[in-house]
Structures are given as C-alpha cells and as structure tokens.
Amino acid sequence: MDVVLLDTDGQATAARFVERRDEADHTPVVPCVQRTGEVVSTLRDLARRYQVVLVDAGGRDSHEMRSAMAVANLLLVPTKASQADLETFPKVNELIGLARGLNPELKAAAVLSMAPSNPVIREVENAKELLAEFDQLELADTIIRDRKVYRDALLAGKGVTELDNSQARAEIQLLAQEFFDLS
C-alpha cells in the first residue's frame, strides 16, 4: 500500500519518527511531508499520488486541523479515558459538525488510547458511556492499551507491528482493519 504522512503539527512527532526510521534504514520507506497553515491543496495533491494519506494535525483546535477536516475521508481522534481528555469532546463534537458543513462525507471516530490494562479500573467503561452521547462521532471498537512498546516503537522508528509484542500488534491490526472498514 502506498502511504504518506503529512505532519502539520509543530511538535513534529511524525516527522521525527520518519527521520529515525530513515536513519535506521528500516523498510518500507515512509515518506513524510511537513506543512502548516492551510493544508487543503497539499492534501489534495498527496491524495492524487498516494493510496493513503495520514495526517498528524496535533491534539488541539488549529487552522491545520480545520483545513484537513474539510477534505478528509476519516478523522480518528485518539483520547485517553481520563476526565481531562474527555472534557474536550463537546468542542471536538462541535468542530466535526462544522467540518461536515464543508465535507458532509467526513467520518469521525474517537479511539480510546493509552487505556489502562488493569480490568479493575473502570475508566474505559465510563469513557465509552460518555463518548456515546456525542452525535458527530462514533466510538471505535478497538481500544489501544497503555503499553511501553508503543513508546519503544516511536523511538526506534518502527511500527508496533514490526516489533515482538503480540498484544500491541493485535491492537494495531484490529484498528487498521476497523479503519479500512470505516472509510
């Protein structure tokens, strides 16, 4: 599959991941483009040349996020199951509604990420209940647990599926399958 990353976030996490990947000579090569501001024309150009364009727009309301939402097929909003993170969802829900005014085909899903793996902790269940109240986005079935291997993969410039952790690999494979089912 022909994939490109578009990093619109000033933090440049995606771009640094690709730099580490390139330095370590990992294959396949993952191209990365960095742009800020209005990214619609860049996204349209990349969509003509690649099968999949992944955008890192950062976790905040920004010009980059709004312009990407105007042309995206799918918006995945990763969130922790914490109260502080969940309190942002009224605004996220509103932004998605506004984006659908320009892009009625936009699909949007919240993804519970960095979720506790301890079954005694009820944060995930509470978060699911709260997220079900928002009308502009679905809740992804896949839950990404808080595992050190995700941080290790980022530093190594590798995808989690390239490392030896069957639980994390399964989570990402399920999310990818769900992603392709949604789009």
Rosetta constraint file for C-alpha pairs under 8 A:
AtomPair CA 1 CA 51 HARMONIC 6.73 0.50
AtomPair CA 1 CA 52 HARMONIC 7.68 0.50
AtomPair CA 2 CA 50 HARMONIC 5.40 0.50
AtomPair CA 2 CA 51 HARMONIC 5.24 0.50
AtomPair CA 2 CA 52 HARMONIC 6.38 0.50
AtomPair CA 3 CA 30 HARMONIC 6.82 0.50
AtomPair CA 3 CA 31 HARMONIC 7.46 0.50
AtomPair CA 3 CA 50 HARMONIC 5.89 0.50
AtomPair CA 3 CA 51 HARMONIC 6.13 0.50
AtomPair CA 3 CA 52 HARMONIC 4.79 0.50
AtomPair CA 3 CA 53 HARMONIC 5.92 0.50
AtomPair CA 3 CA 54 HARMONIC 7.47 0.50
AtomPair CA 4 CA 30 HARMONIC 6.18 0.50
AtomPair CA 4 CA 31 HARMONIC 5.11 0.50
AtomPair CA 4 CA 32 HARMONIC 5.81 0.50
AtomPair CA 4 CA 33 HARMONIC 7.68 0.50
AtomPair CA 4 CA 46 HARMONIC 7.75 0.50
AtomPair CA 4 CA 50 HARMONIC 6.70 0.50
AtomPair CA 4 CA 52 HARMONIC 6.52 0.50
AtomPair CA 4 CA 53 HARMONIC 5.13 0.50
AtomPair CA 4 CA 54 HARMONIC 6.29 0.50
AtomPair CA 5 CA 14 HARMONIC 7.35 0.50
AtomPair CA 5 CA 30 HARMONIC 7.30 0.50
AtomPair CA 5 CA 31 HARMONIC 6.25 0.50
AtomPair CA 5 CA 32 HARMONIC 4.58 0.50
AtomPair CA 5 CA 33 HARMONIC 6.25 0.50
AtomPair CA 5 CA 53 HARMONIC 5.96 0.50
AtomPair CA 5 CA 54 HARMONIC 4.86 0.50
AtomPair CA 5 CA 55 HARMONIC 5.88 0.50
AtomPair CA 5 CA 56 HARMONIC 7.49 0.50
AtomPair CA 6 CA 32 HARMONIC 5.74 0.50
AtomPair CA 6 CA 33 HARMONIC 4.86 0.50
AtomPair CA 6 CA 34 HARMONIC 5.80 0.50
AtomPair CA 6 CA 35 HARMONIC 7.18 0.50
AtomPair CA 6 CA 43 HARMONIC 7.99 0.50
AtomPair CA 6 CA 53 HARMONIC 7.00 0.50
AtomPair CA 6 CA 54 HARMONIC 6.04 0.50
AtomPair CA 6 CA 55 HARMONIC 4.68 0.50
AtomPair CA 6 CA 56 HARMONIC 6.25 0.50
AtomPair CA 7 CA 12 HARMONIC 6.36 0.50
AtomPair CA 7 CA 13 HARMONIC 7.84 0.50
AtomPair CA 7 CA 14 HARMONIC 5.94 0.50
AtomPair CA 7 CA 15 HARMONIC 6.31 0.50
AtomPair CA 7 CA 32 HARMONIC 7.00 0.50
AtomPair CA 7 CA 33 HARMONIC 6.13 0.50
AtomPair CA 7 CA 34 HARMONIC 4.77 0.50
AtomPair CA 7 CA 35 HARMONIC 6.43 0.50
AtomPair CA 7 CA 55 HARMONIC 5.90 0.50
AtomPair CA 7 CA 56 HARMONIC 4.90 0.50
AtomPair CA 7 CA 57 HARMONIC 6.61 0.50
AtomPair CA 8 CA 12 HARMONIC 7.48 0.50
AtomPair CA 8 CA 34 HARMONIC 5.86 0.50
AtomPair CA 8 CA 35 HARMONIC 5.08 0.50
AtomPair CA 8 CA 36 HARMONIC 5.02 0.50
AtomPair CA 8 CA 37 HARMONIC 7.84 0.50
AtomPair CA 8 CA 39 HARMONIC 7.98 0.50
AtomPair CA 8 CA 55 HARMONIC 7.12 0.50
AtomPair CA 8 CA 56 HARMONIC 5.91 0.50
AtomPair CA 8 CA 57 HARMONIC 5.08 0.50
AtomPair CA 8 CA 58 HARMONIC 7.34 0.50
AtomPair CA 8 CA 64 HARMONIC 6.21 0.50
AtomPair CA 9 CA 13 HARMONIC 7.70 0.50
AtomPair CA 9 CA 36 HARMONIC 7.22 0.50
AtomPair CA 9 CA 56 HARMONIC 6.24 0.50
AtomPair CA 9 CA 57 HARMONIC 5.10 0.50
AtomPair CA 9 CA 58 HARMONIC 5.03 0.50
AtomPair CA 9 CA 64 HARMONIC 7.84 0.50
AtomPair CA 10 CA 36 HARMONIC 7.78 0.50
AtomPair CA 10 CA 58 HARMONIC 7.95 0.50
AtomPair CA 11 CA 58 HARMONIC 7.81 0.50
AtomPair CA 12 CA 16 HARMONIC 6.14 0.50
AtomPair CA 13 CA 17 HARMONIC 6.13 0.50
AtomPair CA 14 CA 18 HARMONIC 6.33 0.50
AtomPair CA 14 CA 32 HARMONIC 7.75 0.50
AtomPair CA 14 CA 56 HARMONIC 6.83 0.50
AtomPair CA 15 CA 19 HARMONIC 6.22 0.50
AtomPair CA 15 CA 32 HARMONIC 6.23 0.50
AtomPair CA 15 CA 33 HARMONIC 7.65 0.50
AtomPair CA 15 CA 34 HARMONIC 7.20 0.50
AtomPair CA 16 CA 20 HARMONIC 6.21 0.50
AtomPair CA 17 CA 21 HARMONIC 6.18 0.50
AtomPair CA 17 CA 154 HARMONIC 6.01 0.50
AtomPair CA 17 CA 155 HARMONIC 7.07 0.50
AtomPair CA 17 CA 156 HARMONIC 7.98 0.50
AtomPair CA 17 CA 157 HARMONIC 5.21 0.50
AtomPair CA 18 CA 22 HARMONIC 6.03 0.50
AtomPair CA 18 CA 30 HARMONIC 6.64 0.50
AtomPair CA 18 CA 31 HARMONIC 7.42 0.50
AtomPair CA 18 CA 32 HARMONIC 6.78 0.50
AtomPair CA 18 CA 157 HARMONIC 6.39 0.50
AtomPair CA 19 CA 23 HARMONIC 6.10 0.50
AtomPair CA 19 CA 157 HARMONIC 7.58 0.50
AtomPair CA 20 CA 24 HARMONIC 6.21 0.50
AtomPair CA 20 CA 155 HARMONIC 7.26 0.50
AtomPair CA 20 CA 156 HARMONIC 6.61 0.50
AtomPair CA 20 CA 157 HARMONIC 4.83 0.50
AtomPair CA 21 CA 25 HARMONIC 6.24 0.50
AtomPair CA 21 CA 26 HARMONIC 5.57 0.50
AtomPair CA 21 CA 29 HARMONIC 7.84 0.50
AtomPair CA 21 CA 156 HARMONIC 6.96 0.50
AtomPair CA 21 CA 157 HARMONIC 3.99 0.50
AtomPair CA 21 CA 158 HARMONIC 6.34 0.50
AtomPair CA 22 CA 26 HARMONIC 6.33 0.50
AtomPair CA 22 CA 29 HARMONIC 7.14 0.50
AtomPair CA 22 CA 157 HARMONIC 7.76 0.50
AtomPair CA 24 CA 156 HARMONIC 7.96 0.50
AtomPair CA 24 CA 157 HARMONIC 7.40 0.50
AtomPair CA 26 CA 157 HARMONIC 7.71 0.50
AtomPair CA 26 CA 158 HARMONIC 7.37 0.50
AtomPair CA 35 CA 39 HARMONIC 6.74 0.50
AtomPair CA 35 CA 42 HARMONIC 7.97 0.50
AtomPair CA 36 CA 64 HARMONIC 6.17 0.50
AtomPair CA 37 CA 63 HARMONIC 5.86 0.50
AtomPair CA 37 CA 64 HARMONIC 5.32 0.50
AtomPair CA 38 CA 63 HARMONIC 6.66 0.50
AtomPair CA 38 CA 64 HARMONIC 5.98 0.50
AtomPair CA 38 CA 67 HARMONIC 5.96 0.50
AtomPair CA 39 CA 43 HARMONIC 6.08 0.50
AtomPair CA 39 CA 64 HARMONIC 6.24 0.50
AtomPair CA 39 CA 67 HARMONIC 6.00 0.50
AtomPair CA 39 CA 68 HARMONIC 6.25 0.50
AtomPair CA 40 CA 44 HARMONIC 6.17 0.50
AtomPair CA 40 CA 67 HARMONIC 5.80 0.50
AtomPair CA 40 CA 68 HARMONIC 6.09 0.50
AtomPair CA 40 CA 70 HARMONIC 7.47 0.50
AtomPair CA 40 CA 71 HARMONIC 6.69 0.50
AtomPair CA 41 CA 45 HARMONIC 6.12 0.50
AtomPair CA 42 CA 46 HARMONIC 6.14 0.50
AtomPair CA 43 CA 47 HARMONIC 5.99 0.50
AtomPair CA 43 CA 53 HARMONIC 7.56 0.50
AtomPair CA 43 CA 68 HARMONIC 7.38 0.50
AtomPair CA 43 CA 71 HARMONIC 7.66 0.50
AtomPair CA 44 CA 48 HARMONIC 6.49 0.50
AtomPair CA 44 CA 71 HARMONIC 7.79 0.50
AtomPair CA 45 CA 49 HARMONIC 6.80 0.50
AtomPair CA 46 CA 50 HARMONIC 5.92 0.50
AtomPair CA 46 CA 53 HARMONIC 6.82 0.50
AtomPair CA 47 CA 51 HARMONIC 6.71 0.50
AtomPair CA 47 CA 52 HARMONIC 7.06 0.50
AtomPair CA 47 CA 53 HARMONIC 6.36 0.50
AtomPair CA 55 CA 68 HARMONIC 7.76 0.50
AtomPair CA 57 CA 62 HARMONIC 7.99 0.50
AtomPair CA 57 CA 64 HARMONIC 6.21 0.50
AtomPair CA 57 CA 65 HARMONIC 5.22 0.50
AtomPair CA 57 CA 68 HARMONIC 7.85 0.50
AtomPair CA 58 CA 65 HARMONIC 7.53 0.50
AtomPair CA 60 CA 65 HARMONIC 7.81 0.50
AtomPair CA 61 CA 65 HARMONIC 6.42 0.50
AtomPair CA 61 CA 66 HARMONIC 7.28 0.50
AtomPair CA 62 CA 66 HARMONIC 6.22 0.50
AtomPair CA 63 CA 67 HARMONIC 6.06 0.50
AtomPair CA 64 CA 68 HARMONIC 6.06 0.50
AtomPair CA 65 CA 69 HARMONIC 6.11 0.50
AtomPair CA 66 CA 70 HARMONIC 6.43 0.50
AtomPair CA 66 CA 95 HARMONIC 7.79 0.50
AtomPair CA 66 CA 99 HARMONIC 7.04 0.50
AtomPair CA 67 CA 71 HARMONIC 7.23 0.50
AtomPair CA 68 CA 72 HARMONIC 5.91 0.50
AtomPair CA 69 CA 75 HARMONIC 7.16 0.50
AtomPair CA 69 CA 96 HARMONIC 7.75 0.50
AtomPair CA 69 CA 99 HARMONIC 5.92 0.50
AtomPair CA 69 CA 103 HARMONIC 7.52 0.50
AtomPair CA 69 CA 106 HARMONIC 7.40 0.50
AtomPair CA 70 CA 99 HARMONIC 5.61 0.50
AtomPair CA 70 CA 100 HARMONIC 7.47 0.50
AtomPair CA 70 CA 102 HARMONIC 5.75 0.50
AtomPair CA 70 CA 103 HARMONIC 5.34 0.50
AtomPair CA 71 CA 103 HARMONIC 6.26 0.50
AtomPair CA 71 CA 106 HARMONIC 7.78 0.50
AtomPair CA 72 CA 103 HARMONIC 7.84 0.50
AtomPair CA 72 CA 106 HARMONIC 6.26 0.50
AtomPair CA 73 CA 105 HARMONIC 6.70 0.50
AtomPair CA 73 CA 106 HARMONIC 5.07 0.50
AtomPair CA 73 CA 107 HARMONIC 6.18 0.50
AtomPair CA 73 CA 183 HARMONIC 6.55 0.50
AtomPair CA 74 CA 106 HARMONIC 5.69 0.50
AtomPair CA 74 CA 107 HARMONIC 4.69 0.50
AtomPair CA 74 CA 108 HARMONIC 5.65 0.50
AtomPair CA 74 CA 109 HARMONIC 7.87 0.50
AtomPair CA 74 CA 182 HARMONIC 7.76 0.50
AtomPair CA 74 CA 183 HARMONIC 6.32 0.50
AtomPair CA 75 CA 106 HARMONIC 7.25 0.50
AtomPair CA 75 CA 107 HARMONIC 6.18 0.50
AtomPair CA 75 CA 108 HARMONIC 4.58 0.50
AtomPair CA 75 CA 109 HARMONIC 6.31 0.50
AtomPair CA 76 CA 108 HARMONIC 5.95 0.50
AtomPair CA 76 CA 109 HARMONIC 5.08 0.50
AtomPair CA 76 CA 110 HARMONIC 5.83 0.50
AtomPair CA 76 CA 111 HARMONIC 6.62 0.50
AtomPair CA 77 CA 108 HARMONIC 7.59 0.50
AtomPair CA 77 CA 109 HARMONIC 6.16 0.50
AtomPair CA 77 CA 110 HARMONIC 4.62 0.50
AtomPair CA 77 CA 111 HARMONIC 5.84 0.50
AtomPair CA 78 CA 110 HARMONIC 5.80 0.50
AtomPair CA 78 CA 111 HARMONIC 4.58 0.50
AtomPair CA 78 CA 112 HARMONIC 5.92 0.50
AtomPair CA 78 CA 113 HARMONIC 5.80 0.50
AtomPair CA 79 CA 85 HARMONIC 6.33 0.50
AtomPair CA 79 CA 86 HARMONIC 7.30 0.50
AtomPair CA 79 CA 110 HARMONIC 6.89 0.50
AtomPair CA 79 CA 111 HARMONIC 6.07 0.50
AtomPair CA 79 CA 112 HARMONIC 5.18 0.50
AtomPair CA 79 CA 113 HARMONIC 5.47 0.50
AtomPair CA 79 CA 114 HARMONIC 7.81 0.50
AtomPair CA 80 CA 85 HARMONIC 6.02 0.50
AtomPair CA 80 CA 86 HARMONIC 7.44 0.50
AtomPair CA 80 CA 112 HARMONIC 5.71 0.50
AtomPair CA 80 CA 113 HARMONIC 5.21 0.50
AtomPair CA 80 CA 114 HARMONIC 5.78 0.50
AtomPair CA 80 CA 115 HARMONIC 6.26 0.50
AtomPair CA 81 CA 85 HARMONIC 6.95 0.50
AtomPair CA 81 CA 86 HARMONIC 6.74 0.50
AtomPair CA 81 CA 112 HARMONIC 6.37 0.50
AtomPair CA 81 CA 113 HARMONIC 7.43 0.50
AtomPair CA 81 CA 114 HARMONIC 7.86 0.50
AtomPair CA 81 CA 115 HARMONIC 6.28 0.50
AtomPair CA 81 CA 123 HARMONIC 5.62 0.50
AtomPair CA 81 CA 124 HARMONIC 5.66 0.50
AtomPair CA 81 CA 126 HARMONIC 7.83 0.50
AtomPair CA 81 CA 127 HARMONIC 5.38 0.50
AtomPair CA 82 CA 86 HARMONIC 6.14 0.50
AtomPair CA 82 CA 123 HARMONIC 6.92 0.50
AtomPair CA 82 CA 127 HARMONIC 7.59 0.50
AtomPair CA 83 CA 87 HARMONIC 6.03 0.50
AtomPair CA 84 CA 88 HARMONIC 7.29 0.50
AtomPair CA 85 CA 89 HARMONIC 7.73 0.50
AtomPair CA 86 CA 127 HARMONIC 7.28 0.50
AtomPair CA 86 CA 130 HARMONIC 7.92 0.50
AtomPair CA 86 CA 131 HARMONIC 7.85 0.50
AtomPair CA 88 CA 92 HARMONIC 6.36 0.50
AtomPair CA 89 CA 93 HARMONIC 5.75 0.50
AtomPair CA 89 CA 131 HARMONIC 7.81 0.50
AtomPair CA 89 CA 134 HARMONIC 7.85 0.50
AtomPair CA 90 CA 94 HARMONIC 6.25 0.50
AtomPair CA 90 CA 134 HARMONIC 7.55 0.50
AtomPair CA 91 CA 95 HARMONIC 6.18 0.50
AtomPair CA 92 CA 96 HARMONIC 6.24 0.50
AtomPair CA 93 CA 97 HARMONIC 6.34 0.50
AtomPair CA 93 CA 134 HARMONIC 6.42 0.50
AtomPair CA 93 CA 135 HARMONIC 7.28 0.50
AtomPair CA 93 CA 136 HARMONIC 5.50 0.50
AtomPair CA 93 CA 137 HARMONIC 6.92 0.50
AtomPair CA 94 CA 98 HARMONIC 6.31 0.50
AtomPair CA 94 CA 136 HARMONIC 7.73 0.50
AtomPair CA 95 CA 99 HARMONIC 6.10 0.50
AtomPair CA 96 CA 100 HARMONIC 6.17 0.50
AtomPair CA 96 CA 108 HARMONIC 7.52 0.50
AtomPair CA 96 CA 136 HARMONIC 6.21 0.50
AtomPair CA 96 CA 137 HARMONIC 7.73 0.50
AtomPair CA 97 CA 101 HARMONIC 6.79 0.50
AtomPair CA 97 CA 136 HARMONIC 6.12 0.50
AtomPair CA 98 CA 102 HARMONIC 7.41 0.50
AtomPair CA 99 CA 103 HARMONIC 5.90 0.50
AtomPair CA 99 CA 104 HARMONIC 7.68 0.50
AtomPair CA 99 CA 106 HARMONIC 7.78 0.50
AtomPair CA 100 CA 104 HARMONIC 4.33 0.50
AtomPair CA 100 CA 105 HARMONIC 7.05 0.50
AtomPair CA 100 CA 106 HARMONIC 6.20 0.50
AtomPair CA 107 CA 137 HARMONIC 7.38 0.50
AtomPair CA 107 CA 182 HARMONIC 7.55 0.50
AtomPair CA 107 CA 183 HARMONIC 7.42 0.50
AtomPair CA 108 CA 136 HARMONIC 7.14 0.50
AtomPair CA 108 CA 137 HARMONIC 4.86 0.50
AtomPair CA 108 CA 138 HARMONIC 6.30 0.50
AtomPair CA 109 CA 137 HARMONIC 5.04 0.50
AtomPair CA 109 CA 138 HARMONIC 4.56 0.50
AtomPair CA 109 CA 139 HARMONIC 5.28 0.50
AtomPair CA 109 CA 140 HARMONIC 5.80 0.50
AtomPair CA 110 CA 131 HARMONIC 7.85 0.50
AtomPair CA 110 CA 137 HARMONIC 6.72 0.50
AtomPair CA 110 CA 138 HARMONIC 6.29 0.50
AtomPair CA 110 CA 139 HARMONIC 4.91 0.50
AtomPair CA 110 CA 140 HARMONIC 5.89 0.50
AtomPair CA 111 CA 139 HARMONIC 6.38 0.50
AtomPair CA 111 CA 140 HARMONIC 5.30 0.50
AtomPair CA 111 CA 141 HARMONIC 7.90 0.50
AtomPair CA 111 CA 142 HARMONIC 7.07 0.50
AtomPair CA 111 CA 143 HARMONIC 6.57 0.50
AtomPair CA 111 CA 144 HARMONIC 7.64 0.50
AtomPair CA 112 CA 124 HARMONIC 7.58 0.50
AtomPair CA 112 CA 140 HARMONIC 7.58 0.50
AtomPair CA 112 CA 142 HARMONIC 7.62 0.50
AtomPair CA 112 CA 143 HARMONIC 5.24 0.50
AtomPair CA 112 CA 144 HARMONIC 6.19 0.50
AtomPair CA 113 CA 143 HARMONIC 6.15 0.50
AtomPair CA 113 CA 144 HARMONIC 4.54 0.50
AtomPair CA 113 CA 145 HARMONIC 6.03 0.50
AtomPair CA 113 CA 146 HARMONIC 7.11 0.50
AtomPair CA 114 CA 144 HARMONIC 5.88 0.50
AtomPair CA 114 CA 145 HARMONIC 4.80 0.50
AtomPair CA 114 CA 146 HARMONIC 3.89 0.50
AtomPair CA 114 CA 147 HARMONIC 7.30 0.50
AtomPair CA 115 CA 123 HARMONIC 7.90 0.50
AtomPair CA 115 CA 124 HARMONIC 6.72 0.50
AtomPair CA 115 CA 143 HARMONIC 7.13 0.50
AtomPair CA 115 CA 144 HARMONIC 6.20 0.50
AtomPair CA 115 CA 145 HARMONIC 4.43 0.50
AtomPair CA 115 CA 146 HARMONIC 5.27 0.50
AtomPair CA 116 CA 121 HARMONIC 7.01 0.50
AtomPair CA 116 CA 123 HARMONIC 7.74 0.50
AtomPair CA 116 CA 124 HARMONIC 7.73 0.50
AtomPair CA 116 CA 145 HARMONIC 5.93 0.50
AtomPair CA 116 CA 146 HARMONIC 5.81 0.50
AtomPair CA 117 CA 145 HARMONIC 5.91 0.50
AtomPair CA 117 CA 146 HARMONIC 6.73 0.50
AtomPair CA 122 CA 126 HARMONIC 6.29 0.50
AtomPair CA 123 CA 127 HARMONIC 5.99 0.50
AtomPair CA 124 CA 128 HARMONIC 6.13 0.50
AtomPair CA 125 CA 129 HARMONIC 6.39 0.50
AtomPair CA 126 CA 130 HARMONIC 6.38 0.50
AtomPair CA 127 CA 131 HARMONIC 6.00 0.50
AtomPair CA 128 CA 132 HARMONIC 6.11 0.50
AtomPair CA 128 CA 139 HARMONIC 7.41 0.50
AtomPair CA 129 CA 133 HARMONIC 7.17 0.50
AtomPair CA 130 CA 134 HARMONIC 7.85 0.50
AtomPair CA 131 CA 139 HARMONIC 6.82 0.50
AtomPair CA 132 CA 138 HARMONIC 7.39 0.50
AtomPair CA 132 CA 139 HARMONIC 7.01 0.50
AtomPair CA 134 CA 138 HARMONIC 7.93 0.50
AtomPair CA 140 CA 178 HARMONIC 7.66 0.50
AtomPair CA 141 CA 178 HARMONIC 7.78 0.50
AtomPair CA 142 CA 171 HARMONIC 6.82 0.50
AtomPair CA 142 CA 174 HARMONIC 6.38 0.50
AtomPair CA 142 CA 175 HARMONIC 5.57 0.50
AtomPair CA 142 CA 178 HARMONIC 7.60 0.50
AtomPair CA 143 CA 171 HARMONIC 7.04 0.50
AtomPair CA 144 CA 168 HARMONIC 7.75 0.50
AtomPair CA 144 CA 171 HARMONIC 6.03 0.50
AtomPair CA 144 CA 172 HARMONIC 7.58 0.50
AtomPair CA 145 CA 168 HARMONIC 7.81 0.50
AtomPair CA 147 CA 151 HARMONIC 7.75 0.50
AtomPair CA 147 CA 168 HARMONIC 7.42 0.50
AtomPair CA 148 CA 152 HARMONIC 6.30 0.50
AtomPair CA 149 CA 153 HARMONIC 5.95 0.50
AtomPair CA 149 CA 160 HARMONIC 7.08 0.50
AtomPair CA 149 CA 165 HARMONIC 7.29 0.50
AtomPair CA 149 CA 168 HARMONIC 7.39 0.50
AtomPair CA 150 CA 154 HARMONIC 6.38 0.50
AtomPair CA 150 CA 160 HARMONIC 6.32 0.50
AtomPair CA 150 CA 168 HARMONIC 7.70 0.50
AtomPair CA 151 CA 155 HARMONIC 6.43 0.50
AtomPair CA 152 CA 156 HARMONIC 6.14 0.50
AtomPair CA 153 CA 157 HARMONIC 6.02 0.50
AtomPair CA 153 CA 158 HARMONIC 4.99 0.50
AtomPair CA 153 CA 159 HARMONIC 5.83 0.50
AtomPair CA 153 CA 160 HARMONIC 5.66 0.50
AtomPair CA 153 CA 163 HARMONIC 7.32 0.50
AtomPair CA 154 CA 158 HARMONIC 6.34 0.50
AtomPair CA 154 CA 159 HARMONIC 7.39 0.50
AtomPair CA 158 CA 162 HARMONIC 6.24 0.50
AtomPair CA 158 CA 163 HARMONIC 7.45 0.50
AtomPair CA 159 CA 163 HARMONIC 7.11 0.50
AtomPair CA 160 CA 165 HARMONIC 7.63 0.50
AtomPair CA 160 CA 168 HARMONIC 6.61 0.50
AtomPair CA 160 CA 169 HARMONIC 5.86 0.50
AtomPair CA 160 CA 172 HARMONIC 7.46 0.50
AtomPair CA 161 CA 165 HARMONIC 7.84 0.50
AtomPair CA 161 CA 168 HARMONIC 7.50 0.50
AtomPair CA 161 CA 169 HARMONIC 4.70 0.50
AtomPair CA 161 CA 172 HARMONIC 7.22 0.50
AtomPair CA 161 CA 173 HARMONIC 7.71 0.50
AtomPair CA 163 CA 169 HARMONIC 7.77 0.50
AtomPair CA 165 CA 169 HARMONIC 6.07 0.50
AtomPair CA 166 CA 170 HARMONIC 5.96 0.50
AtomPair CA 167 CA 171 HARMONIC 6.32 0.50
AtomPair CA 168 CA 172 HARMONIC 6.31 0.50
AtomPair CA 169 CA 173 HARMONIC 6.07 0.50
AtomPair CA 170 CA 174 HARMONIC 6.01 0.50
AtomPair CA 171 CA 175 HARMONIC 6.18 0.50
AtomPair CA 172 CA 176 HARMONIC 6.03 0.50
AtomPair CA 173 CA 177 HARMONIC 6.12 0.50
AtomPair CA 174 CA 178 HARMONIC 6.08 0.50
AtomPair CA 175 CA 179 HARMONIC 5.95 0.50
AtomPair CA 176 CA 180 HARMONIC 6.24 0.50
AtomPair CA 177 CA 181 HARMONIC 6.17 0.50
AtomPair CA 178 CA 182 HARMONIC 6.18 0.50
AtomPair CA 179 CA 183 HARMONIC 6.33 0.50
